[in-house]
Amino acid sequence: MEFAMKIPDEMRKKYTERRARDAEELARALEAGDFTVLEKVGHQLRGNAATFGYEPLAEIGRKMEMAAEKHCSQEAEECLFALKAWVQEQAFGAGEDG
């Protein structure tokens, strides 16, 4: 049996807004080649997204963390693109399990 946490709309909105700020921070870090920030934020995304039940976002965080560990800008950029797409989907009501 799967556990699905019911997240109040206001909390979901704030969470999505924080992820949008994460995307901005990641874009700056990627531009600067700062893989330490990419790894840290990727790790945080992986953990907090899983807590909220956002498995696709947790996977983006996991991939970001791995890309940073390898110092792979291309993979990190793909993760950043996926994060931005996730934020957009949430902002326009893609659904609770997004």
Sequence and secondary structure as in RCSB ss.txt:
>XXXX:A:sequence
MEFAMKIPDEMRKKYTERRARDAEELARALEAGDFTVLEKVGHQLRGNAATFGYEPLAEIGRKMEMAAEKHCSQE
AEECLFALKAWVQEQAFGAGEDG
>XXXX:A:secstr
        HHHHHHHHHHHHHHHHHHHHHHHHT HHHHHHHHHHHHHHHHHHT HHHHHHHHHHHHHHHTT HHH
HHHHHHHHHHHHHHHHTT  TT 
